Amino acid sequence: MSPAPIALVTGASRGLGKNTALKLAERGVDLILTYRSGADEAQQLVQQVEALGRRAVALPLDVADSAGFTAFAAAVKSALATVWQRERFDYLVNNAGVGINAPFAQTTEAEFDTLMKIQLKGPFFLTQALLPLIADGGRIVNVSTGLARFALPGYAAYASMKGGIEVLTRYLAKELGARGIAVNVVAPGAIETDFGGGVVRDNAQMNAAIASQTALGRVGLPDDIGGAISMLLQPDNRWITGQRIEVSGGMFL
């Protein structure tokens, strides 16, 4: 019997990353999980994954600090050897991120730079650092946003970075195709999480307004996104690459 595939999910201690990790574990995938400050939450997630019969390790990673990526790649290589007796992992999910809501006219250079480091530069150079450890025939899923298609005031900087991720995804699909690596982008719509201060989840008026503009009549839940990402990483979807898949329930159609 072939060994279980291994997925590396960034920003996995909470929210969409945590949900994605659990969905993958349910589908028979082992996990390398990263966290920035939520060490306790990450260890609890490791235990949840193990309770599902899968193996998992949690490693610290600050995606805003590209200078640390070489050391992180070495830690991943060590974990692969120690826990799995393998040299490669199969799936990379670039999920880690932050949300900053600020009108264009009031967006500061510091806010812009923070978003750039975490949402664009981080995934670019982290993927580059991890490429030697990704198996041929593996897959990469980058996480974008519905806001790269439709525009809502207050997200100019955030959505611009995610637009960059969507372009990067197509380039990666083209350049990594020779290794059989498929690369896609999942673009969530509005989701009820603590992302961006939990405004979509906690502001009833905003929640209702978004639901009224969504074909399926509600705001998204973490399960909606984790399920979609795990679906993309199933064997039957190996022929999908270079695609933007919006998981928004049909927002602003």
Secondary structure, DSSP 8 states (H G I E B T S, - for coil): -----EEEESS-SSHHHHHHHHHHHHTT-EEEEEESS-HHHHHHHHHHHHHTT--EEEEE--TT-GGGHHHHHHHHHHHIIIIIS-S-EEEEEE---------GGG--HHHHHHHIIIIIIHHHHHHHHHGGGEEEEEEEEEE--GGGTS--TT-HHHHHHHHHHHHHHHHHHHHHGGGT-EEEEEEE-SBSSSGGGGHHHH-HHHHHHHHHTBTTSS-B-HHHHHHHHHHHTSGGGTT--S-EEEESSSBT-
